[in-house]
Amino acid sequence: MTKTKAWERALVEGLDRFAGQEARERVLSGLGDLPSSSEAADWVREVMARMDQGLDPATRAAVLELCGQTCVGAERVARARGVGQQFTDLVALLAFLNERHIGGGKLRLDRDVIYAVYDRCYCPRISQSTERISPTYCHCSRGWLSALFGALLGRAVEVELVSSILAGNPVCEFAIRPSAG
């Protein structure tokens, strides 16, 4: 299954799970399948607009977070788990990830919180778009980071969206808080 199909399947599953079938039908009505081409941004823009109109913020966030957890992919999660097991020092792990431009290449640790800062949107579905897309979409990145850092650290993490380019900020910033353990 392609990443596009997997992401679309996660969107449908998330809408069903968190909002219900009726809401899913309202959001996706008449749109067809997610294009894997340059029209993907238009499709995503319309889905986000419909979600913003018809779903509360917590539901929108939950749906998109599931999409991001799917988008990161099982193979990348397995590799991350292996990489994470090679490090006992979090600062060294973050330096290793920064060298490979993971997490925007600007990961930093402040007390017990990891910050990931992106100077642009890396999502292939929307990164080439010249039109505004709702910041709701940034919750997909929360899910992506949650799955990746959960695997790297070997425990659950909570990811907070601090700032978003789609909301007009100069960067996207996420605070990643590992659970105790």
C-alpha positions as CSV (number, residue, x, y, z in Angstrom):
1,M,0.0,0.0,0.0
2,T,1.3,3.4,-0.9
3,K,1.9,6.1,1.8
4,T,-0.9,8.1,0.2
5,K,-3.4,5.2,0.5
6,A,-2.2,4.5,4.0
7,W,-2.7,8.1,5.1
8,E,-6.2,8.2,3.5
9,R,-7.1,5.0,5.2
10,A,-6.0,6.4,8.5
11,L,-8.0,9.6,7.9
12,V,-11.2,7.5,7.2
13,E,-10.5,5.3,10.3
14,G,-9.8,8.4,12.5
15,L,-13.0,10.1,11.3
16,D,-15.0,7.0,12.0
17,R,-13.4,6.4,15.4
18,F,-13.4,9.9,16.8
19,A,-16.2,11.6,15.0
20,G,-18.5,8.9,13.7
21,Q,-19.5,7.6,10.3
22,E,-22.0,10.5,9.6
23,A,-19.3,13.0,10.2
24,R,-16.9,11.1,8.0
25,E,-19.4,11.1,5.2
26,R,-19.9,14.9,5.6
27,V,-16.2,15.6,5.5
28,L,-15.4,13.3,2.6
29,S,-18.6,13.6,0.5
30,G,-17.9,14.1,-3.2
31,L,-14.1,14.4,-2.9
32,G,-13.1,11.0,-4.2
33,D,-9.8,9.4,-3.4
34,L,-6.8,11.4,-2.2
35,P,-4.7,12.2,-5.3
36,S,-1.1,11.2,-5.2
37,S,-0.1,14.2,-7.4
38,S,0.0,17.9,-7.2
39,E,-3.8,18.0,-6.6
40,A,-3.2,16.4,-3.1
41,A,-2.8,19.8,-1.5
42,D,-6.2,21.0,-2.8
43,W,-7.9,17.8,-1.6
44,V,-6.3,18.2,1.9
45,R,-7.2,21.9,2.0
46,E,-10.8,21.0,1.4
47,V,-10.8,18.2,3.9
48,M,-9.3,20.5,6.6
49,A,-11.8,23.2,5.8
50,R,-14.7,20.7,6.3
51,M,-13.2,19.3,9.5
52,D,-12.7,22.9,10.8
53,Q,-16.4,23.6,10.1
54,G,-17.9,20.4,11.4
55,L,-15.6,19.0,14.2
56,D,-14.4,20.3,17.5
57,P,-10.7,21.0,17.9
58,A,-9.9,17.9,20.0
59,T,-11.6,15.6,17.5
60,R,-9.7,17.2,14.6
61,A,-6.4,16.8,16.5
62,A,-7.1,13.1,17.3
63,V,-8.0,12.3,13.6
64,L,-4.9,14.0,12.3
65,E,-2.6,12.6,14.9
66,L,-3.7,9.1,13.8
67,C,-2.8,10.0,10.2
68,G,0.7,11.1,11.3
69,Q,1.2,7.9,13.3
70,T,0.4,6.0,10.1
71,C,2.4,8.2,7.8
72,V,5.6,7.7,9.8
73,G,5.4,4.0,8.7
74,A,6.2,0.7,10.4
75,E,9.7,0.5,8.8
76,R,10.8,3.9,10.0
77,V,9.4,3.1,13.5
78,A,11.4,-0.2,13.6
79,R,14.6,1.6,12.5
80,A,14.0,4.3,15.1
81,R,13.6,1.7,17.8
82,G,16.9,0.2,16.8
83,V,18.6,3.6,16.8
84,G,17.2,4.6,20.1
85,Q,18.5,1.4,21.7
86,Q,22.1,2.4,20.7
87,F,22.0,5.5,22.9
88,T,21.8,5.9,26.7
89,D,22.4,9.6,26.5
90,L,19.5,11.7,25.2
91,V,21.8,14.6,24.3
92,A,23.9,12.3,22.1
93,L,20.8,10.8,20.5
94,L,19.5,14.3,19.6
95,A,22.9,15.3,18.2
96,F,22.8,12.1,16.0
97,L,19.3,12.9,14.8
98,N,20.3,16.6,14.1
99,E,23.2,15.4,12.0
100,R,20.7,13.5,9.8
101,H,18.2,16.4,9.8
102,I,15.5,14.4,11.7
103,G,13.0,16.6,13.5
104,G,14.0,19.5,11.3
105,G,17.6,19.2,12.2
106,K,17.1,21.6,15.1
107,L,16.2,19.3,18.0
108,R,17.1,20.6,21.4
109,L,16.6,19.5,25.0
110,D,15.4,22.0,27.6
111,R,15.1,20.2,31.0
112,D,13.1,17.1,30.2
113,V,11.4,18.5,27.0
114,I,12.7,17.9,23.5
115,Y,11.9,20.7,21.0
116,A,11.7,20.0,17.3
117,V,11.8,23.2,15.1
118,Y,11.0,23.2,11.4
119,D,11.7,26.2,9.2
120,R,9.3,24.8,6.5
121,C,6.7,22.2,6.1
122,Y,8.2,18.9,5.0
123,C,4.9,17.1,4.3
124,P,4.9,16.1,0.6
125,R,1.1,16.4,0.4
126,I,1.1,20.1,1.1
127,S,4.7,21.4,1.0
128,Q,4.4,22.7,-2.5
129,S,1.1,24.4,-2.0
130,T,1.0,28.2,-2.6
131,E,-2.5,28.5,-1.0
132,R,-3.2,28.6,2.7
133,I,-4.1,25.3,4.4
134,S,-5.6,25.2,7.9
135,P,-3.2,24.8,10.8
136,T,-5.4,21.8,11.8
137,Y,-3.2,19.8,9.4
138,C,-0.2,20.3,11.7
139,H,-1.7,17.8,14.1
140,C,-0.6,15.2,11.6
141,S,3.0,16.2,12.4
142,R,2.2,15.7,16.1
143,G,1.3,12.1,15.4
144,W,4.4,11.6,13.2
145,L,6.6,12.9,16.0
146,S,4.8,10.9,18.6
147,A,5.3,7.6,16.8
148,L,8.9,8.4,15.9
149,F,10.0,9.6,19.4
150,G,8.0,6.9,21.1
151,A,10.0,4.4,19.2
152,L,13.4,6.2,19.7
153,L,12.9,6.6,23.4
154,G,11.1,3.2,24.0
155,R,8.2,4.9,25.8
156,A,5.1,7.0,25.1
157,V,5.6,10.7,24.5
158,E,3.2,13.6,24.5
159,V,3.6,16.0,21.6
160,E,2.4,19.6,21.9
161,L,2.1,21.9,18.9
162,V,3.8,25.1,20.1
163,S,3.8,27.2,16.9
164,S,2.9,26.6,13.2
165,I,3.9,28.1,9.9
166,L,0.4,27.4,8.7
167,A,-0.9,29.6,11.5
168,G,1.4,32.4,10.4
169,N,4.4,31.8,12.7
170,P,7.9,31.9,11.3
171,V,8.5,28.2,12.3
172,C,6.8,25.1,13.4
173,E,7.7,24.1,16.8
174,F,6.8,21.0,18.8
175,A,7.4,20.1,22.4
176,I,8.0,16.4,23.0
177,R,7.5,15.2,26.5
178,P,8.5,11.6,27.3
179,S,6.4,9.8,29.8
180,A,8.0,8.8,33.1
181,G,9.7,5.5,33.0
